[in-house]
């Protein structure tokens, strides 16, 4: 994840959906030091690096999300609801999406970046 540190604060955004997915994953972990440490780090990330940089799921994103989900379904390549929502947010803002799961977002009409490759 070194690439994140190379981006300026003006270039790095996340989505409200992604934030929810990350927090859900942490809250599903067993109570303990690892969960506590990761939750603290994630909270700091949202408060410092991503303060005011969480893109909401709004009407424009919902419109694009619906079109993406319907198109992919008609192609026999259904997309998970959270992924379609994230793609809708990125598409409606003309933003590129950094993800390890490039395959899940192919055909969504957005620029994809895989920082792990």
C-alpha positions in Angstrom: 0.0 0.0 0.0 3.0 2.3 -0.4 1.3 3.9 -3.4 -1.3 5.5 -1.1 1.5 7.5 0.6 2.7 8.8 -2.8 -0.7 10.4 -3.5 -1.5 14.0 -2.5 -4.5 14.6 -0.3 -6.3 16.0 -3.2 -6.0 12.8 -5.2 -7.1 10.2 -2.7 -10.8 9.5 -2.1 -12.8 6.6 -0.9 -16.5 5.9 -1.0 -19.0 5.7 1.8 -19.7 2.1 0.7 -16.1 1.2 1.0 -15.9 2.8 4.4 -18.8 0.7 5.5 -17.3 -2.5 4.0 -14.0 -1.9 5.9 -15.7 -1.2 9.2 -18.0 -4.2 8.8 -15.0 -6.4 8.3 -13.4 -5.1 11.4 -16.5 -5.4 13.5 -16.9 -9.0 12.4 -13.4 -9.8 13.8 -13.1 -11.4 17.2 -12.6 -8.9 20.0 -8.9 -8.5 20.8 -5.7 -6.5 20.2 -5.6 -7.1 16.4 -9.1 -5.8 15.9 -8.5 -2.9 18.2 -5.3 -1.9 16.5 -6.8 -2.1 13.0 -9.8 -0.2 14.1 -7.6 2.6 15.5 -5.5 2.7 12.3 -8.6 2.9 10.1 -10.2 5.6 12.3 -7.0 7.7 12.0 -7.0 7.1 8.2 -10.5 8.5 7.9 -9.9 11.4 10.3 -6.5 12.5 8.8 -5.8 11.3 5.3 -9.4 11.0 4.2 -11.1 13.7 6.1 -13.7 15.2 3.8 -12.6 12.7 1.1 -15.4 10.1 1.5 -17.6 10.2 -1.6 -21.3 9.7 -0.8 -23.7 7.4 -2.5 -26.1 10.0 -4.0 -28.7 10.3 -6.7 -26.2 10.5 -9.5 -24.3 7.5 -8.3 -27.6 5.6 -7.9 -28.6 6.3 -11.5 -25.2 5.0 -12.8 -25.3 2.0 -10.4 -28.6 0.9 -11.7 -27.5 1.0 -15.3 -24.2 -0.8 -14.5 -26.0 -3.5 -12.6 -28.7 -4.0 -15.2 -26.1 -4.1 -18.1 -23.9 -6.6 -16.3 -26.8 -8.8 -15.5 -28.0 -8.8 -19.1 -24.5 -9.8 -20.1 -24.6 -12.8 -17.7 -22.0 -11.1 -15.5 -23.9 -9.9 -12.5 -22.1 -7.6 -10.2 -22.4 -7.5 -6.4 -24.6 -4.7 -5.1 -21.7 -3.0 -3.1 -19.4 -3.2 -6.1 -22.1 -1.7 -8.4 -22.6 1.1 -5.9 -18.9 1.9 -5.7 -18.7 1.8 -9.5 -21.6 4.2 -9.7 -19.9 6.6 -7.3 -16.7 6.5 -9.3 -18.4 6.8 -12.7 -20.7 9.7 -11.7 -17.6 11.6 -10.6 -15.3 10.7 -13.5 -12.9 9.1 -11.0 -10.6 6.1 -11.5 -11.0 3.2 -9.1 -8.0 1.6 -7.3 -8.9 -2.0 -6.5 -7.3 -5.4 -6.2 -10.6 -6.9 -7.6 -10.2 -5.5 -11.1 -12.3 -8.3 -12.6 -15.3 -7.4 -10.4 -15.4 -3.9 -12.0 -14.6 -4.7 -15.6 -17.3 -3.5 -18.0 -18.5 -0.8 -15.6 -17.2 2.1 -17.7 -14.6 3.3 -15.2 -10.8 3.5 -15.3 -9.4 0.8 -13.1 -6.0 0.8 -11.3 -4.6 -2.2 -9.6 -1.8 -0.9 -7.3 -0.9 -4.5 -6.3 0.4 -5.2 -9.9 
